[in-house]
Amino acid sequence: MEVELTAKKWGSSLGIVLPKIIVEKEHIRENDVIVVEIKKRHFAKEFFGILSGWKRPTEQIKEGMKKGW
């Protein structure tokens, strides 16, 4: 089962709350050991920020295109 949750401040840590429907469906009880797979959602803005070092001025790009034609 996959569900999107938001980490919240909990003392000096972060915590998540399992929705009741998941707890009931999976029969999770207090003190049960469960396995959680962490996958941070990446947004396009974060991804393109990684490529910021590749930026060239627009004029350079246009000149390169003209030379190729």
N, C-alpha and C positions, 0 to 999 in steps of 0.2 A: 504494500500500500504506500502511496506517495501523497504527501500533503505539504503545502507551503506554510511555514510558520515564521514568526518574527521573533528574533532574540530580544529579550528585555533585560534591563539591569536588575540584578538580584544580589544585593550586598556588593561585594567587590567582584562578582562574577556576572556572567550572562546566563539566562535560563530560557527555556521554552516550555509552553504548556500544551499538553496533548489534548486535543478536542475530545469531548465526551464520547462522540460517535466512534472514534478510533479506539478509545479505551474499552468501550463495550464490545465492539466488533472483534477485537483481538484478545478480549478477556484479560486485560492487564489489571493486575492487583498491586496494592502497595507492597513495596520491597521486591517486586519481580525484577529480574535482570532483563533488560531489553537492549537491542543493538540499534544504534542510530547512525545512518550514513549521512555525512555532511557534504553538501554541494552548494556552494555559494552561488547565488544567481548573479550573473554578470550582465551588465547593461551595455548597450552599444556605445554609450559615451565613454565608459571605462575602457572598452576595447580600442576605440579609435584614439583615446588618449595615449595608449601604448605606442601608436604609430606617429605621434607628433614629431618625432625626430626626422621623419621622412618628408616633412613639408618643404616645398620649394615655392618660390614666388610664382604667382600666376603668369607673369610675363615670361619666365624661364620655360614654363610648361608650354605656353603658346609658341614660343620660338622653336622648341624641340619638335612640336607637331608640324610646324611649317617646313622645317628642314627634312622631315621624314616624307613629305608629300612632294 
